[in-house]
Structure formats: structure tokens, C-alpha cells
Amino acid sequence: MNKLLRVSITGLEPGLLLHNPRSSNPLDPATKILTEIKKEYQKNKTDENLIAYLNAQWECALYWETNKGCFIPRQMIQATMIGAAKSSKQEGKRASMARIIGGAISPKGDAVLNIDEPHKTNDELMALRNNNDYNFVASVSIGTALVTSSRPLFKNWSASLRFQVLDETLVPLETFKEIVHNMGICGFGDWRPSGPTPGEYGMFNAETFEESNDDGKTWIKF
């Protein structure tokens, strides 16, 4: 049986800003659509074309799958966990936790967002996109140019983070809890405190910690 850990988290104000980097891949289908809409907007800068361009940006920046909804990807959770572990050291060990946690604990899957609106179908996603409460529009610098950009914004969100324990002798549960609390300070997504452009987005509180020794059939708080 695999030992699993589960953490319930609740996002803090001002919310979570997501930015999927797939727009840097010219072969991605969403990027191709975004590129064509951008060309049309550059040729004819009407309000309608600007709205279409911002909507395409929003969709391209989102992490979303049909029947699953919006989510924080596993690789983002992994990167934040390792970054948060840099400030933690296990007693009796010379190596920092950031160097050993990857061999001890691994995020198990993506973290689906719990928000106020449904978001699992295409129609629900379009309704979310057209809801101003879930849109963050700002002027950003690209080189020497100042351009209008749109990102998905989740003001009120929560999620469940799941982890698989690969070697429980390397990271005690109390150390794991400390690392998760540090993750909440580091944050997820764009303009997070630990990001290349630091901000106040993406932070969260860890509410409950649970462990399972039977592949998630039963959970016990710790």
C-alpha cells in the first residue's frame, strides 16, 4: 500500500493569477488561435477585436480540462514545494530539505480548484471567461512596448493537494507541515511572492493535514 498525504488549502486575497506558458509553443492549438486573433487585432484595432484578443489570451493562460475544470498543475505544486523547502532543514541532516524532498514526497496529480462557479464543461468555461470577476486585465511591458494583457483570476478559491510518500524516513510529518505552510507564503501562479515578478497573489492557508495508509480509502488527521 502507498502512503498518501492530503492537505486542504484556502486561497488568500487578492486571489490566484494563472498563466499557462503554452503560448510560447507555436504548435499548441490554443497558441495558433491566439496568434491569428492577434494578427486581426493588429490590423484592425476595434473594441470587438480587442475583446476577442483578450478572451483568447485568457483561455490560453488557463489550466483547464473537460470534465475536470480549472486546476493548479502538478509541476507547479512540485516546484513550489521544492522552493518552500529551501528554508527548512531536517534535524541531524547537513543537506537542505530542498535537495532531498524530491526523493521523499511527490505531488499526486493536479489540484482542481473549488470556486463559486461551475467550470467543467465548455459552456461553463465560456461563462467563466465572460465573468469579469474571473478576469484580470492590466497593461504589461513586453520589451519597450506597453500592451494590454488578460489572465484568469480566482479571488475565492480552495483546493486539495495530494502527495505520495516515497520514503517517509527522509521527511517527518512535522517537517512536511512546515514546508506546506512555507508553500502558502511562496504562493502559486503569476505575481506570487516567490516569483520572478514578486507580488501578493497566489498565497494560501493550509487548513487540514491528513494521511492515508490504504491508498486513500481512509484518512486520519495529523
C-alpha positions in Angstrom: 0.0 0.0 0.0 1.1 3.5 -0.7 1.1 6.2 2.0 -0.6 9.3 0.8 -0.9 12.8 2.3 -3.7 15.3 1.7 -3.8 19.0 2.5 -6.9 21.2 2.3 -5.9 24.8 1.4 -7.8 28.1 1.1 -6.6 30.9 -1.0 -5.9 34.4 0.4 -6.7 37.8 -1.0 -6.3 39.2 -3.6 -6.5 35.8 -5.2 -4.8 33.4 -7.7 -3.5 34.5 -11.1 -2.7 31.7 -13.5 -0.5 31.9 -16.7 0.0 28.7 -18.7 3.3 29.1 -20.6 2.0 27.1 -23.6 1.6 30.4 -25.5 5.4 30.2 -26.1 4.8 27.0 -28.1 3.8 28.0 -31.7 2.5 24.4 -32.3 0.0 24.5 -29.5 -3.6 24.7 -30.9 -4.6 27.5 -28.4 -1.5 29.4 -29.4 -2.3 29.2 -33.1 -5.8 30.6 -32.4 -4.3 33.4 -30.2 -1.8 34.3 -33.0 -4.5 34.6 -35.6 -6.7 36.7 -33.4 -3.7 38.9 -32.5 -3.0 39.5 -36.2 -6.6 40.5 -36.8 -6.5 42.9 -33.9 -3.2 44.5 -35.0 -4.7 45.1 -38.5 -7.9 46.5 -37.1 -7.9 47.8 -33.6 -11.6 47.8 -32.8 -13.1 47.2 -29.4 -14.6 43.9 -30.7 -11.2 42.7 -31.9 -9.6 43.7 -28.6 -12.2 41.8 -26.6 -11.6 38.7 -28.9 -7.8 39.0 -28.3 -8.2 39.3 -24.5 -10.6 36.3 -24.4 -8.1 34.2 -26.4 -5.3 35.3 -24.0 -7.4 34.3 -21.1 -8.1 30.8 -22.5 -4.5 30.3 -23.5 -3.3 31.2 -20.0 -5.7 28.8 -18.2 -5.0 25.3 -16.9 -8.3 23.5 -17.8 -9.5 20.1 -19.0 -13.1 19.0 -19.9 -14.9 17.3 -17.0 -12.1 18.3 -14.7 -12.2 22.0 -14.8 -9.6 24.6 -13.8 -6.6 23.4 -11.9 -3.2 24.0 -10.5 -0.8 21.7 -12.4 1.2 19.1 -10.6 4.5 20.5 -11.9 3.7 23.9 -10.3 3.0 22.2 -7.0 6.3 20.3 -7.2 8.3 23.5 -8.0 6.6 25.4 -5.2 7.2 22.5 -2.7 10.9 22.4 -3.6 11.2 26.2 -3.4 9.5 26.3 0.0 11.7 23.5 1.3 14.8 25.7 0.9 14.1 27.4 4.2 13.7 24.1 6.0 16.4 21.8 7.3 15.9 18.4 8.9 17.5 17.9 12.3 20.7 15.9 12.1 21.0 16.3 8.3 23.5 18.6 6.6 21.7 18.7 3.3 18.7 21.1 3.0 15.3 19.7 2.5 15.1 21.1 -1.0 17.8 18.6 -2.0 16.1 15.6 -0.6 12.3 16.2 -0.6 12.1 15.2 -4.3 13.1 11.7 -3.4 10.8 11.6 -0.4 7.5 13.1 -1.4 5.9 13.7 -4.8 2.7 15.6 -5.7 0.0 13.2 -6.8 -1.9 14.7 -9.7 -3.2 18.2 -10.3 -5.1 20.2 -7.8 -8.6 21.0 -9.1 -9.9 24.5 -8.0 -13.0 24.8 -5.9 -14.6 28.2 -6.9 -18.1 29.7 -6.8 -18.9 28.9 -10.4 -19.1 25.6 -12.3 -16.2 25.1 -14.7 -16.1 21.6 -16.1 -17.8 21.9 -19.5 -17.0 24.2 -22.4 -20.2 26.2 -21.9 -19.3 26.7 -18.2 -15.8 27.7 -19.2 -17.2 30.4 -21.6 -19.5 31.7 -18.9 -16.5 31.9 -16.6 -14.4 33.7 -19.2 -17.2 36.3 -19.7 -17.5 36.9 -16.0 -15.5 40.0 -15.0 -14.9 38.6 -11.5 -12.6 36.0 -13.1 -10.7 38.3 -15.4 -7.6 40.3 -14.6 -6.8 42.8 -17.3 -3.7 45.0 -17.0 -1.0 46.8 -19.1 2.2 44.9 -19.1 5.7 45.7 -20.5 6.9 43.5 -23.3 10.3 44.8 -24.3 9.8 48.6 -24.8 6.1 48.2 -25.6 3.2 48.5 -23.1 0.4 46.1 -24.1 -3.0 45.1 -22.6 -3.0 41.5 -21.2 -5.6 39.3 -19.7 -5.1 36.5 -17.1 -7.6 34.2 -15.3 -8.1 35.5 -11.7 -9.6 33.4 -8.9 -10.5 35.6 -6.0 -12.1 33.0 -3.8 -10.6 29.5 -4.2 -9.7 26.4 -2.4 -8.2 23.1 -3.4 -6.9 19.8 -2.1 -3.2 19.0 -2.5 -2.3 15.3 -2.6 1.1 13.8 -2.2 2.6 10.3 -2.4 5.2 9.4 0.2 8.2 7.8 -1.5 10.4 7.5 1.6 8.8 8.5 4.9 12.2 8.2 6.7 13.5 11.3 4.9 10.8 13.8 5.7 9.0 13.7 9.1 5.3 14.8 9.0 6.1 17.9 11.1 8.7 18.9 8.6 6.2 18.3 5.8 3.7 20.5 7.5 6.3 23.3 7.9 7.1 23.0 4.2 3.4 23.3 3.2 3.0 26.4 5.4 6.0 27.8 3.6 4.4 26.9 0.3 1.4 29.1 1.3 3.8 32.0 1.7 5.6 31.3 -1.6 2.3 31.1 -3.5 1.2 29.7 -6.8 0.9 31.3 -10.2 1.8 34.8 -11.5 2.8 37.7 -9.3 3.3 35.4 -6.3 5.7 36.5 -3.5 8.4 34.0 -4.7 8.0 34.7 -8.4 10.3 36.5 -10.8 8.0 39.5 -10.6 7.1 39.3 -6.9 3.5 40.2 -5.9 0.8 39.3 -3.4 -1.1 36.8 -5.5 -1.4 33.0 -5.1 -0.9 32.8 -1.3 -2.9 30.3 0.8 -3.5 28.9 4.2 -3.2 25.2 4.9 -6.3 24.2 6.8 -6.1 20.4 7.4 -3.5 17.7 7.1 -4.4 14.1 6.6 -2.6 10.8 5.9 -3.7 7.5 4.4 -2.0 4.2 4.6 -4.5 2.4 2.3 -4.3 4.3 -1.0 -6.8 6.9 0.1 -9.6 4.7 1.3 -9.4 6.2 4.8 -7.9 9.4 6.1 -6.6 10.4 9.5 -5.7 13.9 10.5 -2.2 14.6 11.8 
